[in-house]
Amino acid sequence: MKRVLLTIAALTAVAAASPAMADEAMAKAKNCMACHAIDKKVVGPAYKDVAKKFGGQAGAADMLADKIMKGSSGTWGPVPMPPNTNVNAAEAKSLATWILSLK
């Protein structure tokens, strides 16, 4: 019984960590990491800075998903973020939710 409980606990921990890893992998696959990094500014802001700025705001994930798909300018300075036409709405929402989860 103890072994079963330990196995369940381990699987739960892996499942909880998997979405974050999957979304980081998606960010890499969709070339988001060419301009962004998790903890430092590259061309665009660090994802942790985005999470600090917008985290806790109502509708933040939807707003960020929209910016991911359509692009944005002026929020972080003069360099615009181009639209990401290779990211669909579900992927954009997943990426936005992941970004907002970073602390």
Biopython code that builds the backbone (N, CA, C, O; Angstrom):
import numpy as np
from Bio.PDB.StructureBuilder import StructureBuilder

atoms = [
    (1, "MET", "N", (0.826, -1.192, 0.000)),
    (1, "MET", "CA", (0.000, 0.000, 0.000)),
    (1, "MET", "C", (0.872, 1.258, 0.000)),
    (1, "MET", "O", (0.576, 2.232, -0.692)),
    (2, "LYS", "N", (1.943, 1.221, 0.782)),
    (2, "LYS", "CA", (2.834, 2.377, 0.854)),
    (2, "LYS", "C", (3.453, 2.655, -0.517)),
    (2, "LYS", "O", (3.585, 3.808, -0.927)),
    (3, "ARG", "N", (3.826, 1.590, -1.214)),
    (3, "ARG", "CA", (4.418, 1.738, -2.542)),
    (3, "ARG", "C", (3.419, 2.370, -3.516)),
    (3, "ARG", "O", (3.794, 3.213, -4.332)),
    (4, "VAL", "N", (2.172, 1.970, -3.432)),
    (4, "VAL", "CA", (1.132, 2.525, -4.301)),
    (4, "VAL", "C", (0.963, 4.015, -4.027)),
    (4, "VAL", "O", (0.864, 4.813, -4.960)),
    (5, "LEU", "N", (0.930, 4.390, -2.757)),
    (5, "LEU", "CA", (0.767, 5.801, -2.412)),
    (5, "LEU", "C", (1.957, 6.627, -2.881)),
    (5, "LEU", "O", (1.788, 7.748, -3.362)),
    (6, "LEU", "N", (3.162, 6.076, -2.742)),
    (6, "LEU", "CA", (4.348, 6.789, -3.215)),
    (6, "LEU", "C", (4.333, 6.943, -4.731)),
    (6, "LEU", "O", (4.733, 7.981, -5.257)),
    (7, "THR", "N", (3.877, 5.921, -5.423)),
    (7, "THR", "CA", (3.785, 5.979, -6.882)),
    (7, "THR", "C", (2.767, 7.034, -7.309)),
    (7, "THR", "O", (3.022, 7.813, -8.228)),
    (8, "ILE", "N", (1.623, 7.058, -6.646)),
    (8, "ILE", "CA", (0.600, 8.053, -6.961)),
    (8, "ILE", "C", (1.127, 9.458, -6.698)),
    (8, "ILE", "O", (0.902, 10.365, -7.500)),
    (9, "ALA", "N", (1.821, 9.644, -5.590)),
    (9, "ALA", "CA", (2.385, 10.956, -5.269)),
    (9, "ALA", "C", (3.407, 11.382, -6.322)),
    (9, "ALA", "O", (3.432, 12.542, -6.734)),
    (10, "ALA", "N", (4.243, 10.448, -6.754)),
    (10, "ALA", "CA", (5.250, 10.771, -7.765)),
    (10, "ALA", "C", (4.598, 11.124, -9.101)),
    (10, "ALA", "O", (5.014, 12.080, -9.755)),
    (11, "LEU", "N", (3.597, 10.375, -9.507)),
    (11, "LEU", "CA", (2.898, 10.651, -10.761)),
    (11, "LEU", "C", (2.164, 11.985, -10.714)),
    (11, "LEU", "O", (2.108, 12.703, -11.713)),
    (12, "THR", "N", (1.606, 12.316, -9.564)),
    (12, "THR", "CA", (0.928, 13.598, -9.401)),
    (12, "THR", "C", (1.916, 14.744, -9.543)),
    (12, "THR", "O", (1.607, 15.756, -10.172)),
    (13, "ALA", "N", (3.096, 14.593, -8.966)),
    (13, "ALA", "CA", (4.123, 15.637, -9.068)),
    (13, "ALA", "C", (4.575, 15.810, -10.513)),
    (13, "ALA", "O", (4.767, 16.938, -10.968)),
    (14, "VAL", "N", (4.745, 14.724, -11.230)),
    (14, "VAL", "CA", (5.149, 14.786, -12.635)),
    (14, "VAL", "C", (4.052, 15.440, -13.458)),
    (14, "VAL", "O", (4.336, 16.277, -14.315)),
    (15, "ALA", "N", (2.810, 15.072, -13.211)),
    (15, "ALA", "CA", (1.696, 15.654, -13.961)),
    (15, "ALA", "C", (1.587, 17.152, -13.704)),
    (15, "ALA", "O", (1.288, 17.916, -14.621)),
    (16, "ALA", "N", (1.823, 17.574, -12.483)),
    (16, "ALA", "CA", (1.754, 19.000, -12.156)),
    (16, "ALA", "C", (2.873, 19.771, -12.843)),
    (16, "ALA", "O", (2.674, 20.924, -13.228)),
    (17, "ALA", "N", (4.034, 19.166, -13.004)),
    (17, "ALA", "CA", (5.165, 19.844, -13.636)),
    (17, "ALA", "C", (5.088, 19.799, -15.157)),
    (17, "ALA", "O", (5.660, 20.663, -15.823)),
    (18, "SER", "N", (4.408, 18.833, -15.713)),
    (18, "SER", "CA", (4.383, 18.643, -17.158)),
    (18, "SER", "C", (3.832, 19.817, -17.952)),
    (18, "SER", "O", (4.428, 20.172, -18.969)),
    (19, "PRO", "N", (2.713, 20.452, -17.541)),
    (19, "PRO", "CA", (2.223, 21.560, -18.360)),
    (19, "PRO", "C", (3.242, 22.682, -18.516)),
    (19, "PRO", "O", (3.371, 23.234, -19.608)),
    (20, "ALA", "N", (3.959, 23.030, -17.476)),
    (20, "ALA", "CA", (4.962, 24.090, -17.573)),
    (20, "ALA", "C", (6.057, 23.688, -18.549)),
    (20, "ALA", "O", (6.481, 24.499, -19.372)),
    (21, "MET", "N", (6.516, 22.450, -18.466)),
    (21, "MET", "CA", (7.552, 21.991, -19.390)),
    (21, "MET", "C", (7.018, 21.974, -20.816)),
    (21, "MET", "O", (7.721, 22.364, -21.748)),
    (22, "ALA", "N", (5.795, 21.531, -20.988)),
    (22, "ALA", "CA", (5.211, 21.457, -22.321)),
    (22, "ALA", "C", (5.097, 22.846, -22.930)),
    (22, "ALA", "O", (5.340, 23.016, -24.125)),
    (23, "ASP", "N", (4.734, 23.834, -22.134)),
    (23, "ASP", "CA", (4.587, 25.175, -22.679)),
    (23, "ASP", "C", (5.930, 25.837, -22.941)),
    (23, "ASP", "O", (6.046, 26.640, -23.867)),
    (24, "GLU", "N", (6.938, 25.523, -22.155)),
    (24, "GLU", "CA", (8.276, 26.022, -22.471)),
    (24, "GLU", "C", (8.751, 25.396, -23.779)),
    (24, "GLU", "O", (9.365, 26.065, -24.610)),
    (25, "ALA", "N", (8.466, 24.121, -23.953)),
    (25, "ALA", "CA", (8.832, 23.448, -25.201)),
    (25, "ALA", "C", (8.079, 24.073, -26.374)),
    (25, "ALA", "O", (8.637, 24.234, -27.460)),
    (26, "MET", "N", (6.814, 24.424, -26.154)),
    (26, "MET", "CA", (6.040, 25.061, -27.216)),
    (26, "MET", "C", (6.620, 26.437, -27.542)),
    (26, "MET", "O", (6.704, 26.816, -28.710)),
    (27, "ALA", "N", (7.017, 27.179, -26.519)),
    (27, "ALA", "CA", (7.620, 28.501, -26.740)),
    (27, "ALA", "C", (8.889, 28.375, -27.583)),
    (27, "ALA", "O", (9.160, 29.208, -28.447)),
    (28, "LYS", "N", (9.652, 27.328, -27.319)),
    (28, "LYS", "CA", (10.860, 27.087, -28.123)),
    (28, "LYS", "C", (10.480, 26.681, -29.547)),
    (28, "LYS", "O", (11.066, 27.167, -30.514)),
    (29, "ALA", "N", (9.500, 25.788, -29.670)),
    (29, "ALA", "CA", (9.093, 25.296, -30.986)),
    (29, "ALA", "C", (8.482, 26.396, -31.844)),
    (29, "ALA", "O", (8.628, 26.374, -33.066)),
    (30, "LYS", "N", (7.809, 27.345, -31.233)),
    (30, "LYS", "CA", (7.159, 28.434, -31.963)),
    (30, "LYS", "C", (8.077, 29.645, -32.117)),
    (30, "LYS", "O", (7.627, 30.713, -32.533)),
    (31, "ASN", "N", (9.350, 29.490, -31.787)),
    (31, "ASN", "CA", (10.382, 30.528, -31.922)),
    (31, "ASN", "C", (10.184, 31.736, -31.017)),
    (31, "ASN", "O", (10.752, 32.795, -31.282)),
    (32, "CYS", "N", (9.400, 31.604, -29.966)),
    (32, "CYS", "CA", (9.215, 32.700, -29.011)),
    (32, "CYS", "C", (10.523, 33.014, -28.285)),
    (32, "CYS", "O", (10.790, 34.162, -27.930)),
    (33, "MET", "N", (11.330, 31.977, -28.072)),
    (33, "MET", "CA", (12.562, 32.142, -27.312)),
    (33, "MET", "C", (13.660, 32.838, -28.131)),
    (33, "MET", "O", (14.738, 33.118, -27.607)),
    (34, "ALA", "N", (13.393, 33.113, -29.390)),
    (34, "ALA", "CA", (14.357, 33.886, -30.179)),
    (34, "ALA", "C", (14.406, 35.333, -29.674)),
    (34, "ALA", "O", (15.442, 35.990, -29.768)),
    (35, "CYS", "N", (13.296, 35.820, -29.144)),
    (35, "CYS", "CA", (13.222, 37.204, -28.669)),
    (35, "CYS", "C", (12.970, 37.333, -27.173)),
    (35, "CYS", "O", (13.117, 38.418, -26.610)),
    (36, "HIS", "N", (12.591, 36.233, -26.528)),
    (36, "HIS", "CA", (12.274, 36.257, -25.098)),
    (36, "HIS", "C", (13.057, 35.168, -24.373)),
    (36, "HIS", "O", (13.450, 34.164, -24.969)),
    (37, "ALA", "N", (13.274, 35.382, -23.088)),
    (37, "ALA", "CA", (13.830, 34.366, -22.196)),
    (37, "ALA", "C", (12.982, 34.378, -20.935)),
    (37, "ALA", "O", (12.232, 35.324, -20.694)),
    (38, "ILE", "N", (13.098, 33.349, -20.148)),
    (38, "ILE", "CA", (12.291, 33.270, -18.935)),
    (38, "ILE", "C", (12.691, 34.337, -17.930)),
    (38, "ILE", "O", (11.829, 34.985, -17.337)),
    (39, "ASP", "N", (13.994, 34.527, -17.731)),
    (39, "ASP", "CA", (14.431, 35.384, -16.627)),
    (39, "ASP", "C", (15.322, 36.554, -17.016)),
    (39, "ASP", "O", (15.917, 37.189, -16.146)),
    (40, "LYS", "N", (15.424, 36.850, -18.311)),
    (40, "LYS", "CA", (16.222, 38.010, -18.712)),
    (40, "LYS", "C", (15.661, 38.608, -19.999)),
    (40, "LYS", "O", (15.068, 37.906, -20.817)),
    (41, "LYS", "N", (15.856, 39.901, -20.162)),
    (41, "LYS", "CA", (15.423, 40.585, -21.371)),
    (41, "LYS", "C", (16.329, 40.170, -22.523)),
    (41, "LYS", "O", (17.549, 40.114, -22.371)),
    (42, "VAL", "N", (15.741, 39.886, -23.655)),
    (42, "VAL", "CA", (16.503, 39.617, -24.870)),
    (42, "VAL", "C", (16.123, 40.782, -25.799)),
    (42, "VAL", "O", (16.551, 41.910, -25.556)),
    (43, "VAL", "N", (15.352, 40.546, -26.830)),
    (43, "VAL", "CA", (14.791, 41.632, -27.623)),
    (43, "VAL", "C", (13.531, 42.137, -26.919)),
    (43, "VAL", "O", (13.308, 43.340, -26.782)),
    (44, "GLY", "N", (12.726, 41.187, -26.482)),
    (44, "GLY", "CA", (11.515, 41.500, -25.723)),
    (44, "GLY", "C", (11.748, 41.241, -24.243)),
    (44, "GLY", "O", (12.820, 40.784, -23.847)),
    (45, "PRO", "N", (10.755, 41.531, -23.439)),
    (45, "PRO", "CA", (10.910, 41.387, -21.989)),
    (45, "PRO", "C", (11.028, 39.931, -21.552)),
    (45, "PRO", "O", (10.605, 39.014, -22.256)),
    (46, "ALA", "N", (11.618, 39.743, -20.367)),
    (46, "ALA", "CA", (11.667, 38.413, -19.753)),
    (46, "ALA", "C", (10.236, 37.983, -19.427)),
    (46, "ALA", "O", (9.406, 38.805, -19.040)),
    (47, "TYR", "N", (9.962, 36.710, -19.586)),
    (47, "TYR", "CA", (8.624, 36.225, -19.276)),
    (47, "TYR", "C", (8.265, 36.464, -17.819)),
    (47, "TYR", "O", (7.103, 36.727, -17.507)),
    (48, "LYS", "N", (9.236, 36.379, -16.925)),
    (48, "LYS", "CA", (8.955, 36.651, -15.511)),
    (48, "LYS", "C", (8.532, 38.100, -15.312)),
    (48, "LYS", "O", (7.700, 38.381, -14.450)),
    (49, "ASP", "N", (9.084, 39.024, -16.088)),
    (49, "ASP", "CA", (8.676, 40.428, -15.994)),
    (49, "ASP", "C", (7.253, 40.611, -16.520)),
    (49, "ASP", "O", (6.486, 41.409, -15.982)),
    (50, "VAL", "N", (6.907, 39.878, -17.561)),
    (50, "VAL", "CA", (5.536, 39.921, -18.087)),
    (50, "VAL", "C", (4.567, 39.410, -17.018)),
    (50, "VAL", "O", (3.505, 39.992, -16.797)),
    (51, "ALA", "N", (4.949, 38.316, -16.361)),
    (51, "ALA", "CA", (4.104, 37.747, -15.304)),
    (51, "ALA", "C", (3.930, 38.738, -14.160)),
    (51, "ALA", "O", (2.835, 38.862, -13.610)),
    (52, "LYS", "N", (4.991, 39.441, -13.798)),
    (52, "LYS", "CA", (4.890, 40.445, -12.732)),
    (52, "LYS", "C", (3.969, 41.586, -13.129)),
    (52, "LYS", "O", (3.164, 42.051, -12.322)),
    (53, "LYS", "N", (4.083, 42.034, -14.365)),
    (53, "LYS", "CA", (3.311, 43.185, -14.829)),
    (53, "LYS", "C", (1.819, 42.871, -14.946)),
    (53, "LYS", "O", (0.980, 43.687, -14.566)),
    (54, "PHE", "N", (1.491, 41.693, -15.467)),
    (54, "PHE", "CA", (0.101, 41.385, -15.767)),
    (54, "PHE", "C", (-0.537, 40.343, -14.852)),
    (54, "PHE", "O", (-1.757, 40.182, -14.865)),
    (55, "GLY", "N", (0.263, 39.635, -14.061)),
    (55, "GLY", "CA", (-0.265, 38.595, -13.190)),
    (55, "GLY", "C", (-1.316, 39.141, -12.236)),
    (55, "GLY", "O", (-1.145, 40.217, -11.664)),
    (56, "GLY", "N", (-2.380, 38.413, -12.068)),
    (56, "GLY", "CA", (-3.443, 38.821, -11.165)),
    (56, "GLY", "C", (-4.474, 39.745, -11.791)),
    (56, "GLY", "O", (-5.504, 40.017, -11.175)),
    (57, "GLN", "N", (-4.224, 40.232, -12.996)),
    (57, "GLN", "CA", (-5.199, 41.096, -13.664)),
    (57, "GLN", "C", (-6.270, 40.249, -14.340)),
    (57, "GLN", "O", (-5.972, 39.238, -14.977)),
    (58, "ALA", "N", (-7.503, 40.672, -14.195)),
    (58, "ALA", "CA", (-8.602, 39.964, -14.852)),
    (58, "ALA", "C", (-8.402, 40.007, -16.363)),
    (58, "ALA", "O", (-8.123, 41.067, -16.925)),
    (59, "GLY", "N", (-8.542, 38.873, -17.012)),
    (59, "GLY", "CA", (-8.428, 38.803, -18.464)),
    (59, "GLY", "C", (-7.013, 38.856, -19.003)),
    (59, "GLY", "O", (-6.817, 38.985, -20.212)),
    (60, "ALA", "N", (-6.016, 38.758, -18.124)),
    (60, "ALA", "CA", (-4.622, 38.877, -18.566)),
    (60, "ALA", "C", (-4.239, 37.788, -19.563)),
    (60, "ALA", "O", (-3.554, 38.069, -20.546)),
    (61, "ALA", "N", (-4.668, 36.556, -19.326)),
    (61, "ALA", "CA", (-4.294, 35.459, -20.235)),
    (61, "ALA", "C", (-4.879, 35.691, -21.627)),
    (61, "ALA", "O", (-4.204, 35.463, -22.630)),
    (62, "ASP", "N", (-6.123, 36.141, -21.689)),
    (62, "ASP", "CA", (-6.740, 36.411, -22.996)),
    (62, "ASP", "C", (-6.056, 37.582, -23.693)),
    (62, "ASP", "O", (-5.840, 37.542, -24.904)),
    (63, "MET", "N", (-5.713, 38.624, -22.937)),
    (63, "MET", "CA", (-5.047, 39.783, -23.506)),
    (63, "MET", "C", (-3.668, 39.401, -24.052)),
    (63, "MET", "O", (-3.291, 39.812, -25.149)),
    (64, "LEU", "N", (-2.920, 38.610, -23.272)),
    (64, "LEU", "CA", (-1.591, 38.184, -23.729)),
    (64, "LEU", "C", (-1.699, 37.248, -24.930)),
    (64, "LEU", "O", (-0.899, 37.339, -25.861)),
    (65, "ALA", "N", (-2.669, 36.362, -24.912)),
    (65, "ALA", "CA", (-2.864, 35.450, -26.048)),
    (65, "ALA", "C", (-3.131, 36.258, -27.318)),
    (65, "ALA", "O", (-2.621, 35.929, -28.389)),
    (66, "ASP", "N", (-3.924, 37.303, -27.192)),
    (66, "ASP", "CA", (-4.216, 38.167, -28.338)),
    (66, "ASP", "C", (-2.939, 38.848, -28.840)),
    (66, "ASP", "O", (-2.709, 38.929, -30.046)),
    (67, "LYS", "N", (-2.107, 39.338, -27.907)),
    (67, "LYS", "CA", (-0.842, 39.976, -28.286)),
    (67, "LYS", "C", (0.111, 38.967, -28.936)),
    (67, "LYS", "O", (0.844, 39.309, -29.864)),
    (68, "ILE", "N", (0.097, 37.731, -28.446)),
    (68, "ILE", "CA", (0.953, 36.694, -29.019)),
    (68, "ILE", "C", (0.571, 36.463, -30.484)),
    (68, "ILE", "O", (1.442, 36.356, -31.348)),
    (69, "MET", "N", (-0.718, 36.388, -30.756)),
    (69, "MET", "CA", (-1.168, 36.100, -32.120)),
    (69, "MET", "C", (-1.098, 37.317, -33.048)),
    (69, "MET", "O", (-0.714, 37.189, -34.211)),
    (70, "LYS", "N", (-1.468, 38.489, -32.538)),
    (70, "LYS", "CA", (-1.589, 39.671, -33.403)),
    (70, "LYS", "C", (-0.393, 40.613, -33.345)),
    (70, "LYS", "O", (-0.271, 41.513, -34.176)),
    (71, "GLY", "N", (0.484, 40.413, -32.373)),
    (71, "GLY", "CA", (1.607, 41.322, -32.195)),
    (71, "GLY", "C", (1.243, 42.461, -31.261)),
    (71, "GLY", "O", (0.099, 42.588, -30.825)),
    (72, "SER", "N", (2.228, 43.282, -30.965)),
    (72, "SER", "CA", (2.010, 44.364, -30.016)),
    (72, "SER", "C", (3.111, 45.401, -30.181)),
    (72, "SER", "O", (4.188, 45.103, -30.697)),
    (73, "SER", "N", (2.829, 46.616, -29.739)),
    (73, "SER", "CA", (3.873, 47.641, -29.737)),
    (73, "SER", "C", (3.600, 48.639, -28.634)),
    (73, "SER", "O", (2.451, 48.892, -28.270)),
    (74, "GLY", "N", (4.678, 49.202, -28.107)),
    (74, "GLY", "CA", (4.569, 50.257, -27.125)),
    (74, "GLY", "C", (4.488, 49.848, -25.673)),
    (74, "GLY", "O", (4.745, 50.672, -24.796)),
    (75, "THR", "N", (4.144, 48.616, -25.387)),
    (75, "THR", "CA", (4.001, 48.184, -23.998)),
    (75, "THR", "C", (5.343, 48.104, -23.287)),
    (75, "THR", "O", (5.441, 48.442, -22.108)),
    (76, "TRP", "N", (6.380, 47.660, -23.997)),
    (76, "TRP", "CA", (7.699, 47.454, -23.400)),
    (76, "TRP", "C", (8.770, 48.321, -24.058)),
    (76, "TRP", "O", (9.961, 48.045, -23.914)),
    (77, "GLY", "N", (8.373, 49.333, -24.757)),
    (77, "GLY", "CA", (9.349, 50.191, -25.426)),
    (77, "GLY", "C", (9.069, 50.271, -26.914)),
    (77, "GLY", "O", (8.006, 49.854, -27.374)),
    (78, "PRO", "N", (10.020, 50.804, -27.666)),
    (78, "PRO", "CA", (9.783, 51.081, -29.078)),
    (78, "PRO", "C", (9.849, 49.868, -30.008)),
    (78, "PRO", "O", (9.372, 49.945, -31.140)),
    (79, "VAL", "N", (10.422, 48.763, -29.564)),
    (79, "VAL", "CA", (10.559, 47.601, -30.442)),
    (79, "VAL", "C", (9.240, 46.825, -30.461)),
    (79, "VAL", "O", (8.814, 46.328, -29.419)),
    (80, "PRO", "N", (8.585, 46.710, -31.618)),
    (80, "PRO", "CA", (7.313, 45.999, -31.695)),
    (80, "PRO", "C", (7.511, 44.482, -31.691)),
    (80, "PRO", "O", (8.544, 43.971, -32.123)),
    (81, "MET", "N", (6.505, 43.787, -31.197)),
    (81, "MET", "CA", (6.480, 42.336, -31.308)),
    (81, "MET", "C", (5.628, 42.013, -32.530)),
    (81, "MET", "O", (4.460, 42.398, -32.592)),
    (82, "PRO", "N", (6.209, 41.304, -33.505)),
    (82, "PRO", "CA", (5.423, 40.980, -34.700)),
    (82, "PRO", "C", (4.364, 39.923, -34.393)),
    (82, "PRO", "O", (4.476, 39.200, -33.404)),
    (83, "PRO", "N", (3.350, 39.835, -35.229)),
    (83, "PRO", "CA", (2.341, 38.791, -35.050)),
    (83, "PRO", "C", (2.976, 37.408, -35.206)),
    (83, "PRO", "O", (3.897, 37.218, -36.002)),
    (84, "ASN", "N", (2.477, 36.469, -34.448)),
    (84, "ASN", "CA", (2.946, 35.081, -34.540)),
    (84, "ASN", "C", (1.882, 34.276, -35.269)),
    (84, "ASN", "O", (1.007, 33.674, -34.646)),
    (85, "THR", "N", (1.966, 34.271, -36.586)),
    (85, "THR", "CA", (0.949, 33.615, -37.398)),
    (85, "THR", "C", (1.014, 32.091, -37.322)),
    (85, "THR", "O", (0.092, 31.409, -37.770)),
    (86, "ASN", "N", (2.089, 31.557, -36.761)),
    (86, "ASN", "CA", (2.208, 30.100, -36.620)),
    (86, "ASN", "C", (1.673, 29.610, -35.281)),
    (86, "ASN", "O", (1.839, 28.437, -34.946)),
    (87, "VAL", "N", (1.034, 30.487, -34.510)),
    (87, "VAL", "CA", (0.458, 30.130, -33.213)),
    (87, "VAL", "C", (-1.055, 30.277, -33.307)),
    (87, "VAL", "O", (-1.563, 31.352, -33.624)),
    (88, "ASN", "N", (-1.774, 29.183, -33.030)),
    (88, "ASN", "CA", (-3.237, 29.268, -33.063)),
    (88, "ASN", "C", (-3.769, 29.752, -31.711)),
    (88, "ASN", "O", (-2.999, 29.928, -30.767)),
    (89, "ALA", "N", (-5.064, 29.963, -31.620)),
    (89, "ALA", "CA", (-5.668, 30.537, -30.412)),
    (89, "ALA", "C", (-5.445, 29.672, -29.179)),
    (89, "ALA", "O", (-5.138, 30.196, -28.109)),
    (90, "ALA", "N", (-5.594, 28.363, -29.310)),
    (90, "ALA", "CA", (-5.399, 27.467, -28.160)),
    (90, "ALA", "C", (-3.946, 27.485, -27.695)),
    (90, "ALA", "O", (-3.673, 27.495, -26.495)),
    (91, "GLU", "N", (-3.021, 27.488, -28.641)),
    (91, "GLU", "CA", (-1.594, 27.552, -28.288)),
    (91, "GLU", "C", (-1.250, 28.881, -27.632)),
    (91, "GLU", "O", (-0.498, 28.921, -26.658)),
    (92, "ALA", "N", (-1.798, 29.961, -28.161)),
    (92, "ALA", "CA", (-1.536, 31.285, -27.594)),
    (92, "ALA", "C", (-2.048, 31.362, -26.160)),
    (92, "ALA", "O", (-1.372, 31.913, -25.291)),
    (93, "LYS", "N", (-3.214, 30.826, -25.910)),
    (93, "LYS", "CA", (-3.788, 30.834, -24.549)),
    (93, "LYS", "C", (-2.934, 29.982, -23.614)),
    (93, "LYS", "O", (-2.698, 30.363, -22.467)),
    (94, "SER", "N", (-2.474, 28.841, -24.097)),
    (94, "SER", "CA", (-1.613, 27.977, -23.300)),
    (94, "SER", "C", (-0.296, 28.675, -22.968)),
    (94, "SER", "O", (0.176, 28.618, -21.833)),
    (95, "LEU", "N", (0.290, 29.328, -23.959)),
    (95, "LEU", "CA", (1.537, 30.068, -23.738)),
    (95, "LEU", "C", (1.323, 31.215, -22.761)),
    (95, "LEU", "O", (2.144, 31.424, -21.867)),
    (96, "ALA", "N", (0.238, 31.959, -22.916)),
    (96, "ALA", "CA", (-0.052, 33.085, -22.027)),
    (96, "ALA", "C", (-0.255, 32.609, -20.595)),
    (96, "ALA", "O", (0.239, 33.233, -19.655)),
    (97, "THR", "N", (-0.975, 31.517, -20.426)),
    (97, "THR", "CA", (-1.205, 30.966, -19.088)),
    (97, "THR", "C", (0.108, 30.520, -18.472)),
    (97, "THR", "O", (0.346, 30.745, -17.285)),
    (98, "TRP", "N", (0.960, 29.891, -19.265)),
    (98, "TRP", "CA", (2.289, 29.473, -18.765)),
    (98, "TRP", "C", (3.108, 30.690, -18.362)),
    (98, "TRP", "O", (3.702, 30.701, -17.284)),
    (99, "ILE", "N", (3.149, 31.707, -19.202)),
    (99, "ILE", "CA", (3.933, 32.913, -18.898)),
    (99, "ILE", "C", (3.455, 33.527, -17.583)),
    (99, "ILE", "O", (4.269, 33.906, -16.740)),
    (100, "LEU", "N", (2.152, 33.625, -17.410)),
    (100, "LEU", "CA", (1.607, 34.215, -16.187)),
    (100, "LEU", "C", (1.880, 33.366, -14.950)),
    (100, "LEU", "O", (1.812, 33.868, -13.828)),
    (101, "SER", "N", (2.184, 32.096, -15.141)),
    (101, "SER", "CA", (2.480, 31.221, -13.995)),
    (101, "SER", "C", (3.912, 31.378, -13.488)),
    (101, "SER", "O", (4.244, 30.902, -12.402)),
    (102, "LEU", "N", (4.745, 32.032, -14.259)),
    (102, "LEU", "CA", (6.159, 32.172, -13.889)),
    (102, "LEU", "C", (6.305, 33.232, -12.813)),
    (102, "LEU", "O", (5.705, 34.304, -12.893)),
    (103, "LYS", "N", (7.088, 32.930, -11.833)),
    (103, "LYS", "CA", (7.301, 33.891, -10.727)),
    (103, "LYS", "C", (8.767, 34.154, -10.566)),
    (103, "LYS", "O", (9.164, 34.929, -9.696)),
]
sb = StructureBuilder()
sb.init_structure("model")
sb.init_model(0)
sb.init_chain("A")
sb.init_seg("    ")
for serial, (resi, resn, name, xyz) in enumerate(atoms, 1):
    if name == "N":
        sb.init_residue(resn, " ", resi, " ")
    sb.init_atom(name, np.array(xyz, "f"), 0.0, 1.0, " ", f" {name:<3s}", serial, name[0])
structure = sb.get_structure()
